[in-house]
Amino acid sequence: MSKFRYYATKGPGQALAPAKAVHTNFLRTGRIARPEEWVEEERRFLTHKEVAERTGIRLENAGKMTHQRLNKFHRNIRFPKIIFHKTLESAPHLGYVHVTASKTDLAAHKDVTWGFYIANFSAEIAADDHFFHHISPGYSRMYFAVAMKNGEEAAPLQQVINREIGDNGVLFRTATPMTALKNVLMLGAKNAELRKIVAAIG
């Protein structure tokens, strides 16, 4: 991915100036302000660290809102709030946020641990140690859940994708928020009655 440069159009904490009322100005001065009278603010380039921090705040806010929405659906479907994010090293305006994790029973597997994520880009979830391939940085979002397991002996506490389950570890991947919501709720529904309720979502 090519190198990006980022700049801020406003200084940190600088409020937007209230717009002048054109007719009041005209009555007071007899002049109408022209666009060329406004001085363009000098651009300040941001470091990748600053961009990553701003991206992280946005991602975590999206994660918190999504978690609230999930837990409002039904009193018997609840998810823990496990929110953390990661930005891409080469493009810190792109990243993903972990929203929640739980366990569920799938057709061929019992007690599967899974995590639900939101990314502010589209990509293929890779079959190797690189998490994403073919990243598309356009204005898009990707919602996905992956099966997880404890890492190898070197890092047993670290969670890694369990690629023996689902499509190379991926339980679902979608660009549609409602489809993602329905899929996560289905994973969190513990019995057939709750699954019927979730399935009835439009």
Secondary structure, DSSP 8 states (H G I E B T S, - for coil): -----EEESS-TT--------HHHHHHHHS----GGGS-----EEE-HHHHHHHHHHHHHHHHHHHHHHHHHSBTTB------EEEEETTEEEEEEEEEEEEEE--SS-SSEEEEEEEESSEEEE-SSSSSEEEEE-SS--EEEEEEEEE--TTSTTSEEE-TTSTBTTEEEEES-HHHHHHHHHHHH--SHHHHHHHHT--
